[in-house]
């Protein structure tokens, strides 16, 4: 790398914000097992990785369907959050963060997708996913997880 080029600098570890051990029906919303704490590093960006275990679907999904990621900011103004609570079928006023696009996925083999999401202004947040694959995502002895790994850009030299 040339002097003054930028490189990514990741937080020491990713946070598993969702670890779900039950099937997720189409349209259902699950999440928030662990709150992401970004208050010390104040990282502006993160990778979000969805992992579904082997045999995660019974029927092949339609290409172009998604599993959508939502966030509820915490401690915005010394309160827990600024939205209605999410429900099992409605993310309510949670903030849309991004989508894990399902393309070319079969029913066998694990499914892992990573997207980059913004953490700008986020000190703490709870995360949720909504299954929009038109299929049930199966829990098969390994949890369905979402990990958030904050990062920033720093000079290379």
C-alpha positions as CSV (number, residue, x, y, z in Angstrom):
1,X,0.0,0.0,0.0
2,X,1.1,3.5,-0.7
3,X,1.6,6.0,2.1
4,X,-1.7,7.6,3.1
5,X,-3.8,4.8,1.6
6,X,-6.6,3.7,3.9
7,X,-7.1,0.3,5.3
8,X,-9.8,-1.3,7.4
9,X,-9.3,-1.5,11.1
10,X,-11.8,-3.9,12.9
11,X,-12.9,-4.0,16.5
12,X,-11.2,-6.7,18.5
13,X,-14.2,-9.1,17.9
14,X,-17.6,-9.4,16.4
15,X,-20.7,-9.4,18.5
16,X,-23.2,-12.2,18.0
17,X,-26.4,-10.1,18.2
18,X,-28.8,-12.9,17.2
19,X,-28.4,-16.5,18.0
20,X,-31.7,-18.2,17.3
21,X,-32.5,-21.9,18.0
22,X,-36.0,-22.2,16.5
23,X,-37.3,-22.2,12.9
24,X,-38.2,-18.8,11.5
25,X,-41.4,-18.7,9.5
26,X,-41.7,-16.5,6.4
27,X,-42.5,-13.0,7.5
28,X,-41.5,-13.6,11.1
29,X,-39.1,-11.2,13.0
30,X,-36.6,-12.5,15.5
31,X,-33.6,-11.1,17.3
32,X,-31.9,-9.1,19.9
33,X,-30.1,-11.7,22.0
34,X,-27.2,-9.3,22.7
35,X,-27.0,-5.5,22.4
36,X,-24.2,-4.2,20.3
37,X,-22.1,-1.8,22.4
38,X,-20.3,0.7,20.1
39,X,-19.9,3.4,22.8
40,X,-16.2,3.0,23.3
41,X,-14.9,2.6,19.7
42,X,-17.6,4.7,18.0
43,X,-16.9,2.8,14.8
44,X,-18.8,4.3,11.8
45,X,-19.3,1.0,9.9
46,X,-19.6,-2.7,10.4
47,X,-19.9,-6.0,8.6
48,X,-23.2,-7.8,9.4
49,X,-23.0,-11.6,8.7
50,X,-26.1,-13.8,8.5
51,X,-25.4,-17.5,9.0
52,X,-28.0,-20.2,8.5
53,X,-27.0,-23.9,9.0
54,X,-26.8,-26.7,6.5
55,X,-30.3,-27.7,5.3
56,X,-31.6,-24.2,6.2
57,X,-34.5,-24.5,3.9
58,X,-36.8,-27.4,3.0
59,X,-37.7,-25.9,-0.4
60,X,-35.4,-23.9,-2.6
61,X,-36.0,-20.1,-2.2
62,X,-37.0,-17.8,-4.9
63,X,-34.0,-15.8,-6.2
64,X,-34.2,-12.2,-5.2
65,X,-35.9,-12.8,-1.9
66,X,-34.3,-11.4,1.3
67,X,-33.7,-11.7,5.0
68,X,-33.9,-8.1,6.2
69,X,-31.9,-6.6,9.0
70,X,-33.3,-4.0,11.3
71,X,-31.9,-2.0,14.2
72,X,-33.3,-0.2,17.3
73,X,-30.9,2.4,18.6
74,X,-30.5,2.3,22.4
75,X,-29.8,5.1,24.9
76,X,-30.5,7.7,22.3
77,X,-31.6,10.3,24.8
78,X,-31.1,8.5,28.1
79,X,-34.0,6.2,27.4
80,X,-34.0,2.6,26.2
81,X,-35.1,3.4,22.6
82,X,-37.2,5.7,20.5
83,X,-39.6,3.2,18.9
84,X,-42.4,0.8,19.6
85,X,-41.2,-2.7,20.4
86,X,-40.8,-5.1,17.5
87,X,-43.2,-8.1,17.5
88,X,-42.8,-11.6,16.1
89,X,-44.3,-10.5,12.8
90,X,-43.7,-6.7,12.6
91,X,-40.4,-4.8,13.0
92,X,-42.6,-1.7,13.8
93,X,-40.5,1.5,13.8
94,X,-37.2,-0.3,13.9
95,X,-34.7,1.2,11.4
96,X,-34.0,-0.8,8.2
97,X,-30.3,-1.5,8.0
98,X,-30.0,-3.7,4.9
99,X,-30.9,-7.0,3.3
100,X,-29.2,-10.3,2.8
101,X,-30.1,-11.2,-0.8
102,X,-30.9,-14.8,-1.5
103,X,-29.6,-15.7,-5.0
104,X,-28.7,-19.1,-6.3
105,X,-29.2,-20.8,-3.0
106,X,-30.3,-24.4,-2.8
107,X,-31.7,-26.2,0.2
108,X,-28.5,-28.0,1.2
109,X,-25.3,-26.4,2.4
110,X,-25.0,-23.6,4.8
111,X,-26.0,-20.0,3.9
112,X,-23.6,-17.2,4.8
113,X,-24.0,-13.6,3.5
114,X,-22.1,-10.5,4.7
115,X,-23.1,-6.9,4.1
116,X,-21.6,-3.6,5.2
117,X,-23.9,-1.4,7.4
118,X,-23.6,2.0,8.9
119,X,-23.1,2.6,12.6
120,X,-22.9,6.4,12.2
121,X,-24.3,7.9,15.3
122,X,-24.9,4.5,16.9
123,X,-23.5,4.0,20.4
124,X,-25.7,1.0,21.3
125,X,-28.3,-1.0,19.3
126,X,-30.5,-4.1,19.2
127,X,-30.8,-6.0,16.0
128,X,-33.6,-8.0,14.4
129,X,-34.1,-10.0,11.2
130,X,-37.2,-10.5,9.2
131,X,-37.5,-13.6,7.0
132,X,-38.8,-12.6,3.6
133,X,-37.7,-15.7,1.7
134,X,-41.3,-17.1,1.2
135,X,-39.9,-20.2,3.0
136,X,-39.3,-21.2,6.7
137,X,-35.7,-20.9,7.7
138,X,-34.9,-24.2,9.5
139,X,-33.1,-24.5,12.8
140,X,-31.0,-27.6,12.3
141,X,-28.9,-28.3,15.5
142,X,-26.9,-25.1,14.8
143,X,-28.2,-21.7,15.6
144,X,-29.2,-19.1,13.0
145,X,-26.9,-16.2,13.8
146,X,-26.2,-12.6,12.9
147,X,-22.8,-11.2,13.9
148,X,-21.9,-7.5,13.8
149,X,-18.2,-6.6,13.4
150,X,-17.5,-2.8,13.7
151,X,-14.7,-1.3,11.6
152,X,-13.3,2.0,10.5
153,X,-10.7,3.3,8.0
154,X,-7.2,4.2,9.1
155,X,-4.1,5.4,7.3
156,X,-1.9,2.5,6.1
157,X,1.3,4.1,7.3
